[in-house]
Amino acid sequence: MSPHRLTTVRRYKIPNDVLISILRHLDPSSLWRACKAFRRIYVLVMEYSPLLYIFELAIAGMKDGPAPHSYRPLIGRLQLLSTYRKDWPQLNWSHEYKLLIPASTRSGISSGFLHQIRVHGMQYTLELAELPSCRTARPPAMTRHLEFHTPEIENIALDRSQSLVVLSHVLSVQNGIGVVLYFRDLWTFGKHPRACGGVYDFNVGPTPIASVSMAICGHNLAISFEFAGGKIRHLVLNWRTFQAGWLEDNDILFLNENRLLVVRRSRGLPVLSIYNISDIGAVAIERDYELPDAWNRSIIGFSPNTSPLSDQYSPSEAMFYPDPSKRVLLLAVKTPSTAGGSSARSWLIINESYFRPTSRKDRLRVSWHEWSQACLIREVRSSVRGPYINGSRVVYVENAARSSSRGSGYSSRLNVIEFAPYPDSDCCQSNSWSFAGPRSVLVPNEIYREVPPKTVDGRQIEDLRVTEDNIVLFLENRDEFKPVNILTFGAPPQTRQRHEIHSSQR
């Protein structure tokens, strides 16, 4: 055959500038996959900062924040993101801030603020201290502190994205126990402009209340009550319309503002159920996920995830934030011993996006044998404090008594389980996992660090909280005061690494 009659296949090479323009339209996950498939794309990404930033977001499980690039330059975002990616896996915090709060003060962490409820005689005061966050241009030296006089209250819930503060007070009424809720604006502390009213009160019955907790998701508020005797009830309230309904379930967790994941019993066995609460007066069960029969006598509950549930809940000034689709869900299970020994503790971990409704009638109930294939299960020692979850990161602490020539005290170890969406091949994994489902997309990378004695002053860590930027340690009481230590990641180191402020003297 004559050579000029042979079929000729011509391939045209796309110029780099055109290829870069195309790649800039890809989301982080797509760009990461393109880099894995084509070395030329990987080389371009490594050399071009805007693409490298998107690539780094994918590896970190983050999304680009709503703060304008004209105000928060891309180079600064990339440098800060690189710092976060380096410091968190090494548990290398760059700033410590210590304070003492009165032991009688109710305190906690909510939506990036440390709150304190103080009582002086009959006067109640709410103090809000913003936690440091370089992602939102709030380094330790620029955090905001707010103080408001309030009615009598015991608990608060805060949603920074909606500038909403919800306060609660439990009181005795003629018919038993009543609860009063107040809806306030975060910055002015006046009535929240979108709330149906400034106050909402209701009756919970004659049984004394042992504890109250609240969670906000969009226009819905969940108030969970544990009564004396162990009974648990939940009130779900639309705070914009004051439409409300009661749920008689073991535990609840918001999947979004219209759906709850609920621990309940069905046919005598424990299950997880998806509730549609778009109409609180007519709650519908959309799907059931069976739990193991061996957990029939167990105490089962969710560990809340403190990262944003959706893109709209991320701080408006954030340069980047955890990708809501990468959030992990942790179900804590405590099984009583049959031989009279200590109880067994387990953590079930799965990607939160696994739970979704279905339109197929034959898929309304999912067997444990099927959906367990997407789970990880870990056995936990009784000495563990936690877990606390933010995005795809699980943090817990272990305390151990120690003695030295200077006297006795405690040594503490911080532990992090990181579920990176695109893990490195050298991920460290312990042998504490009793089950790993073959279809699980989660690859655990486990890190730990002994807490330096100067950080905790030899005291036991009684509790902790975790945010995108901080680990907050609550230590055992010192006389009449409780030490709190805020460990910040991504913040530039300061000359004075340790600060100690007596709160009553501020």
ZANUBA-970671 format. One record per residue (C-alpha): x, y, z. Coordinates in pm, 1 decimal. Example, Ala and Ser with C-alpha at 12.3 -4.5 7.8 and 13.67 -1.06 7.14 Angstrom:
<recs>
       c1       c2       c3
   1230.0   -450.0    780.0
   1367.0   -106.0    714.0
</recs>
This chain:
<recs>
       c1       c2       c3
      0.0      0.0      0.0
    125.2    344.1    -90.0
    240.7    536.2    223.2
     35.5    842.1    130.3
   -282.7    633.1    157.7
   -222.3    534.1    524.9
   -458.9    683.4    786.8
   -290.0    966.4    974.5
   -391.2   1047.4   1336.6
   -293.7   1394.7   1441.6
   -283.9   1497.4   1807.2
   -281.4   1859.6   1905.9
   -122.8   1969.7   2233.3
   -333.6   2220.9   2424.9
   -119.6   2523.7   2520.0
    -47.2   2560.4   2890.8
   -236.6   2887.7   2925.3
   -551.1   2732.5   2774.8
   -519.6   2422.4   2990.7
   -477.2   2636.8   3303.1
   -792.2   2832.6   3215.4
   -983.4   2503.8   3192.6
   -841.8   2362.2   3514.7
   -934.8   2672.6   3713.3
  -1302.2   2580.9   3665.3
  -1259.3   2241.9   3838.9
  -1363.4   2184.7   4199.1
  -1094.3   2057.7   4441.8
  -1188.4   1688.9   4411.7
  -1194.9   1695.7   4030.4
   -861.4   1875.8   4012.7
   -702.9   1621.8   4246.9
   -824.7   1334.1   4029.1
   -697.4   1506.3   3715.7
   -353.8   1540.4   3877.5
   -351.9   1169.4   3956.2
   -443.7   1080.9   3599.6
   -215.2   1318.0   3405.5
    138.8   1407.6   3507.1
    138.1   1718.4   3286.6
   -157.8   1857.1   3482.9
     16.4   1773.7   3811.5
    329.0   1965.2   3704.0
    122.0   2267.7   3601.2
    -67.5   2265.1   3930.8
    251.1   2253.1   4136.3
    388.1   2557.8   3949.3
     76.1   2776.2   3942.5
    -40.2   2909.6   4282.2
   -415.8   2944.9   4209.5
   -432.5   2578.2   4103.4
   -204.6   2466.4   4386.2
   -442.2   2630.0   4633.8
   -736.9   2432.1   4493.2
   -527.0   2113.2   4504.4
   -430.1   2176.1   4867.8
   -797.2   2232.7   4957.2
   -878.5   1884.7   4824.4
   -604.6   1715.7   5027.9
   -707.1   1904.1   5343.1
  -1079.7   1828.8   5296.5
  -1153.3   2201.9   5282.0
  -1347.0   2441.6   5059.2
  -1260.8   2795.2   4959.1
  -1420.2   3039.1   5202.9
  -1670.9   3316.2   5129.5
  -1424.6   3596.1   5218.1
  -1352.0   3787.4   4892.6
  -1012.5   3718.3   4735.8
   -966.9   4093.4   4695.0
   -978.4   4121.8   5073.5
   -804.3   3791.9   5160.3
   -538.1   3737.2   4887.6
   -486.4   3391.3   4743.9
   -117.0   3373.7   4836.0
   -203.9   3440.1   5200.2
   -472.1   3170.2   5190.4
   -230.8   2920.6   5042.6
     36.4   2991.6   5303.5
   -212.9   2966.3   5588.0
   -366.4   2645.5   5449.5
    -19.4   2492.1   5424.4
     42.7   2582.9   5789.0
   -280.4   2413.9   5895.4
   -198.9   2103.1   5694.5
    143.6   2083.2   5858.5
     52.2   2170.5   6218.6
   -263.8   1967.7   6278.4
   -120.6   1623.0   6185.8
    173.0   1692.0   6418.0
    -46.8   1839.5   6693.7
    183.8   2137.2   6681.1
     -9.5   2433.2   6821.8
    152.3   2770.9   6776.0
    -10.6   2963.8   7059.0
   -131.9   2895.9   7413.1
   -368.8   3115.7   7606.7
   -447.5   3038.5   7970.4
   -719.4   3176.1   8189.7
   -886.9   3095.9   8519.0
  -1263.5   3097.6   8554.7
  -1456.1   3059.0   8880.3
  -1549.1   2695.5   8945.7
  -1911.8   2797.1   9001.6
  -1932.9   2955.7   8654.1
  -2113.4   2764.0   8379.4
  -1885.8   2760.1   8077.1
  -1855.2   2595.9   7738.1
  -1770.0   2635.3   7370.3
  -2027.8   2723.0   7106.9
  -1979.9   2835.1   6745.1
  -1629.3   2972.3   6796.7
  -1690.7   3141.1   7134.5
  -1602.0   3052.0   7492.5
  -1905.2   3144.0   7699.8
  -1933.4   3201.0   8073.4
  -2255.4   3246.8   8270.5
  -2177.7   3436.7   8590.8
  -2406.8   3498.2   8887.3
  -2360.7   3794.9   9122.8
  -2642.5   3782.7   9375.0
  -2954.9   3800.0   9159.7
  -2770.9   3944.9   8858.9
  -2677.9   3714.9   8567.6
  -2403.2   3806.1   8320.6
  -2309.3   3634.2   7995.5
  -1948.5   3673.2   7880.6
  -1850.9   3568.9   7528.8
  -1482.9   3542.9   7433.5
  -1408.8   3479.5   7068.1
  -1165.2   3195.2   7006.3
   -860.7   3277.5   6790.5
   -883.2   3190.1   6421.1
   -639.5   3303.0   6154.6
   -876.6   3157.1   5891.3
  -1115.7   3440.3   5977.4
   -843.8   3702.6   6035.9
   -887.1   3679.5   6413.0
   -542.1   3602.2   6557.2
   -516.9   3590.9   6937.9
   -448.2   3965.5   6964.4
   -763.1   4058.8   6768.3
  -1034.6   3841.4   6925.1
  -1355.7   4008.4   7041.2
  -1501.6   3997.6   7393.5
  -1869.4   4064.7   7465.3
  -2054.1   4100.7   7794.6
  -2432.5   4119.5   7846.2
  -2668.5   4128.0   8143.1
  -2930.5   3854.4   8110.6
  -3237.0   3715.9   8285.7
  -3186.8   3404.1   8496.7
  -3035.1   3135.7   8266.5
  -2843.4   2807.5   8285.5
  -2755.9   2715.8   7924.4
  -2688.2   2881.0   7591.2
  -2656.8   2777.8   7225.3
  -2495.0   3004.3   6968.8
  -2503.4   3013.4   6588.3
  -2253.4   3265.3   6459.7
  -2367.4   3237.0   6094.9
  -2714.1   3365.5   6193.6
  -2595.8   3596.2   6476.2
  -2827.2   3394.5   6703.1
  -2795.1   3330.9   7076.7
  -3052.1   3106.4   7247.9
  -3068.2   3118.2   7629.9
  -3259.8   2869.4   7846.3
  -3390.0   2869.2   8202.0
  -3559.4   2584.2   8390.2
  -3805.2   2680.3   8665.2
  -4079.4   2533.9   8880.9
  -4434.7   2616.9   8775.6
  -4777.1   2521.0   8907.2
  -4807.0   2218.2   8678.9
  -4450.9   2088.7   8725.7
  -4135.3   2198.6   8546.1
  -4129.0   2481.9   8292.7
  -3866.3   2606.3   8050.1
  -3816.2   2958.3   7914.3
  -3616.7   3027.9   7596.0
  -3482.0   3369.5   7492.8
  -3379.9   3451.8   7132.0
  -3119.6   3726.9   7111.2
  -2893.6   3885.9   6851.4
  -2527.6   3798.9   6904.6
  -2390.3   4152.1   6863.2
  -2665.1   4373.5   7009.9
  -2828.7   4121.7   7246.1
  -3168.9   4259.0   7152.8
  -3446.7   4035.2   7023.1
  -3326.2   3850.1   6717.2
  -3486.8   4018.7   6413.1
  -3593.7   3689.8   6250.2
  -3731.5   3522.0   6563.4
  -4109.7   3489.5   6595.2
  -4078.9   3641.1   6943.1
  -3816.6   3724.4   7199.2
  -3939.7   3463.0   7450.2
  -4085.5   3111.2   7420.9
  -4198.5   2909.7   7725.7
  -4342.2   2561.2   7764.9
  -4409.1   2287.5   8021.4
  -4211.4   1961.3   8030.9
  -4411.9   1775.0   8297.1
  -4373.0   1690.0   8666.3
  -4042.5   1496.8   8654.2
  -3728.2   1689.7   8761.5
  -3476.1   1760.4   8484.9
  -3121.5   1626.4   8522.9
  -2966.3   1800.4   8219.7
  -3052.8   2016.8   7919.7
  -2868.8   2057.9   7589.1
  -2949.6   2258.4   7275.8
  -2848.1   2247.1   6909.9
  -2927.1   2493.8   6629.9
  -2955.4   2408.0   6260.5
  -3094.8   2678.1   6034.0
  -3447.0   2768.3   6140.2
  -3476.4   2469.0   6375.0
  -3371.1   2434.8   6738.0
  -3350.8   2101.4   6922.8
  -3374.2   2103.8   7304.5
  -3288.6   1767.3   7463.1
  -3397.6   1685.6   7819.6
  -3266.3   1405.8   8038.4
  -3499.7   1354.3   8334.2
  -3433.3   1205.0   8673.8
  -3464.4    831.7   8617.4
  -3297.0    838.3   8275.9
  -3590.6    918.4   8045.7
  -3500.7   1138.4   7746.0
  -3725.7   1368.8   7541.4
  -3654.1   1621.0   7268.2
  -3842.8   1933.2   7163.9
  -3784.4   2043.5   6803.5
  -3880.0   2409.0   6760.0
  -3887.3   2630.3   6451.5
  -3762.5   2948.4   6618.5
  -3885.9   3166.1   6332.3
  -4248.3   3045.7   6353.0
  -4259.2   2878.3   6700.0
  -4404.6   2558.8   6549.3
  -4289.4   2275.2   6779.1
  -4315.2   1901.2   6830.4
  -4194.2   1642.4   7084.9
  -3983.9   1333.9   7003.9
  -3958.1   1037.0   7241.1
  -3624.5    901.8   7120.9
  -3285.3    816.0   7270.0
  -3076.3   1070.2   7079.3
  -3104.2   1298.5   6775.7
  -2862.7   1462.6   6533.0
  -2927.7   1719.8   6259.8
  -2839.6   1601.8   5907.5
  -2972.6   1932.0   5775.3
  -3239.9   2177.0   5888.2
  -3518.4   1952.3   5752.6
  -3388.1   1609.9   5853.1
  -3282.2   1440.5   6176.2
  -3094.4   1117.0   6234.2
  -3248.1    948.7   6537.5
  -3151.3    661.2   6768.2
  -3471.0    472.8   6851.5
  -3615.7    126.4   6898.8
  -3813.8    -54.0   6629.5
  -3955.6   -405.4   6668.2
  -3770.2   -425.5   6999.1
  -3427.1   -359.2   6843.6
  -3213.4    -41.4   6814.3
  -3213.9    138.1   6478.6
  -3104.8    465.7   6325.9
  -3390.2    646.6   6151.7
  -3406.1    946.2   5921.1
  -3688.1   1180.3   6024.7
  -3827.8   1443.2   5789.0
  -3908.7   1745.7   6007.6
  -3994.4   1996.9   5734.9
  -4339.3   1989.6   5896.5
  -4275.6   1944.8   6267.5
  -4643.7   1874.2   6329.7
  -4631.9   1569.8   6097.1
  -4287.3   1409.9   6131.9
  -4228.7   1131.6   5877.2
  -3981.9    841.0   5902.6
  -3802.1    815.5   5568.4
  -3557.5    531.8   5629.6
  -3433.9    288.5   5897.4
  -3082.3    150.5   5944.0
  -3065.0   -156.5   6167.5
  -2806.1   -175.5   6444.7
  -2646.6   -498.1   6576.3
  -2860.9   -718.8   6800.5
  -2566.4   -727.0   7044.9
  -2630.8   -355.5   7114.0
  -2985.2   -419.2   7231.1
  -2901.4   -333.4   7594.5
  -2644.8    -64.9   7510.7
  -2656.3    309.8   7566.3
  -2622.0    459.4   7217.4
  -2572.6    827.4   7134.8
  -2418.5   1068.3   6885.7
  -2104.2   1273.4   6939.6
  -2179.3   1616.5   6785.6
  -1971.0   1739.9   6493.3
  -1892.2   2110.3   6536.5
  -1800.9   2194.2   6174.1
  -2053.8   2362.1   5938.8
  -2337.6   2139.1   5819.3
  -2356.7   2318.4   5485.2
  -2181.3   2591.6   5290.7
  -2424.7   2857.6   5408.9
  -2326.8   2806.6   5774.7
  -1956.9   2884.4   5726.3
  -1830.9   3216.9   5871.0
  -1860.3   3495.2   5613.5
  -1501.4   3606.8   5685.7
  -1346.9   3257.1   5651.7
  -1066.7   3206.7   5397.8
  -1140.6   2831.8   5392.5
  -1353.5   2589.8   5594.6
  -1413.4   2212.3   5629.6
  -1601.2   2059.2   5336.4
  -1948.0   1962.1   5472.7
  -1955.5   1654.8   5245.8
  -1647.3   1514.3   5425.4
  -1795.1   1527.5   5777.7
  -1775.2   1205.0   5976.8
  -2046.8   1075.9   6207.4
  -1952.8    902.5   6531.5
  -2194.7    682.7   6724.2
  -2077.9    612.4   7081.2
  -2191.9    278.0   7223.0
  -2163.8    173.5   7588.4
  -2251.1   -190.0   7652.9
  -2294.3   -309.5   8015.2
  -2087.4   -609.5   8116.8
  -2276.5   -933.6   8173.1
  -2021.7  -1056.2   8430.3
  -2040.3   -749.7   8651.4
  -1716.1   -599.6   8519.1
  -1661.4   -266.2   8351.9
  -1873.9   -163.4   8057.1
  -1744.8   -201.4   7702.4
  -1716.8    111.7   7489.7
  -1719.3    126.3   7111.4
  -1717.4    398.3   6846.8
  -1889.0    348.8   6513.3
  -1755.4    592.0   6252.0
  -1896.5    651.3   5904.7
  -1916.9    931.8   5651.2
  -2221.3   1141.1   5745.7
  -2333.1   1176.4   5383.9
  -2404.6    800.7   5378.4
  -2741.0    865.4   5546.2
  -2996.1    985.2   5294.1
  -3359.7    907.4   5211.2
  -3466.0    681.0   4924.8
  -3767.8    668.7   4694.6
  -3752.8    287.9   4660.2
  -3992.6    103.1   4888.4
  -3765.9   -202.3   4904.4
  -3485.3     17.2   5040.9
  -3673.2    180.3   5329.8
  -3507.0    -54.6   5582.0
  -3135.1   -124.3   5548.3
  -2997.0   -429.1   5728.6
  -2694.5   -403.0   5955.9
  -2516.6   -665.2   5743.6
  -2541.2   -432.1   5443.9
  -2460.7    -86.9   5578.3
  -2196.8   -205.9   5825.1
  -1975.7   -261.5   5518.6
  -1928.1    117.4   5505.9
  -1839.5    152.2   5878.8
  -1536.2    146.7   6101.6
  -1569.2     26.5   6463.3
  -1315.8     94.2   6734.3
  -1298.3    -43.6   7088.2
  -1217.1    227.0   7344.2
  -1060.9    209.8   7689.3
  -1252.6    347.7   7986.4
   -977.8    605.5   8056.4
  -1050.1    792.9   7732.5
  -1212.7   1137.5   7757.0
  -1409.6   1218.2   7444.2
  -1457.5   1187.5   7154.5
  -1494.1   1538.7   7007.7
  -1542.7   1578.8   6632.8
  -1483.0   1862.0   6390.3
  -1526.7   1788.9   6021.3
  -1328.1   1472.0   5945.2
  -1116.3   1493.7   6261.8
  -1179.8   1304.3   6588.7
   -996.9   1420.7   6902.7
   -978.9   1254.4   7244.4
   -751.4   1258.6   7548.5
   -606.0    996.5   7780.3
   -502.8   1076.7   8139.2
   -262.7    869.8   8345.9
   -135.1    922.3   8698.8
    241.9    966.7   8731.7
    485.8   1026.3   9012.0
    823.6   1198.5   9010.8
   1078.6   1341.0   9251.1
    877.1   1665.1   9252.7
    555.3   1492.2   9354.2
    260.9   1319.4   9196.4
     47.3   1447.2   8912.4
   -103.4   1349.7   8581.1
     32.7   1297.7   8234.7
   -205.0   1352.8   7944.7
   -191.3   1243.7   7583.5
   -384.8   1411.9   7304.4
   -497.7   1178.9   7026.7
   -626.1   1269.0   6681.6
   -782.2   1041.8   6421.1
   -772.7   1220.9   6086.4
   -986.3   1095.1   5798.9
   -831.4   1281.6   5507.0
  -1033.6   1246.0   5184.6
   -714.5   1162.1   4990.5
   -482.2   1002.7   5247.1
   -110.2    954.8   5202.3
     26.4    604.5   5166.6
    210.5    633.8   5500.8
   -100.6    681.5   5718.3
    -50.6    549.0   6070.7
   -324.1    316.4   6195.9
   -342.9    138.1   6530.3
   -471.8   -211.9   6593.9
   -765.2    -80.4   6801.6
  -1007.8   -113.7   6511.0
  -1221.5   -421.6   6566.6
  -1400.5   -388.6   6232.9
  -1329.0   -213.0   5903.0
  -1600.8   -239.7   5640.2
  -1466.7   -325.0   5291.5
  -1673.9    -42.5   5136.8
  -1569.9    224.3   5386.3
  -1420.7    534.6   5223.1
  -1255.3    636.6   5551.0
   -883.2    576.4   5601.4
   -776.7    666.5   5957.2
   -447.9    842.9   6019.3
   -376.3    837.3   6393.3
   -155.2   1088.1   6569.4
    -81.8   1144.9   6936.2
    125.5   1381.3   7144.1
    208.0   1391.1   7511.0
     84.7   1721.7   7649.2
    382.5   1918.7   7789.5
    365.8   1942.5   8171.7
    383.9   2322.9   8155.1
     67.6   2326.6   7943.9
   -146.8   2152.5   8206.6
     68.0   2218.8   8517.2
     46.4   1852.2   8611.7
   -334.0   1864.9   8632.5
   -582.5   1622.4   8487.8
   -774.5   1720.0   8175.5
  -1138.2   1690.1   8277.3
  -1289.0   1791.1   7945.2
  -1197.2   1935.3   7607.5
  -1353.6   2085.3   7296.7
  -1228.1   2109.7   6940.3
  -1288.5   2361.8   6661.4
  -1128.9   2409.7   6319.0
   -861.5   2624.9   6484.1
   -838.8   2527.5   6851.3
   -829.0   2256.0   7111.2
   -969.8   2390.0   7439.4
   -862.6   2205.3   7756.0
  -1068.1   2227.1   8075.9
   -844.3   2121.7   8366.2
   -934.6   2007.4   8715.7
  -1015.8   2284.6   8962.4
   -743.9   2490.6   9125.0
   -888.7   2598.2   9461.3
  -1200.8   2792.6   9360.4
  -1101.4   2833.8   8996.6
  -1097.3   2612.4   8688.6
   -798.9   2651.1   8453.3
   -880.4   2664.2   8081.6
   -609.9   2638.1   7816.7
   -677.1   2737.6   7454.8
   -435.1   2577.8   7207.7
   -445.7   2752.7   6868.9
   -331.2   2612.5   6533.5
   -215.9   2830.1   6246.6
   -149.5   3137.9   6460.2
    193.9   3299.9   6441.8
    394.5   3246.6   6764.0
    414.4   3538.8   7002.3
    696.4   3649.0   7231.0
    500.9   3551.8   7540.0
    384.3   3197.6   7485.7
    182.9   3175.2   7803.4
    -72.0   3415.4   7942.7
   -263.3   3372.2   8261.6
   -551.7   3602.1   8344.3
   -754.0   3599.4   8660.0
  -1106.1   3641.6   8515.4
  -1246.8   3811.2   8822.9
   -987.3   4091.4   8785.6
  -1073.0   4183.3   8423.1
</recs>
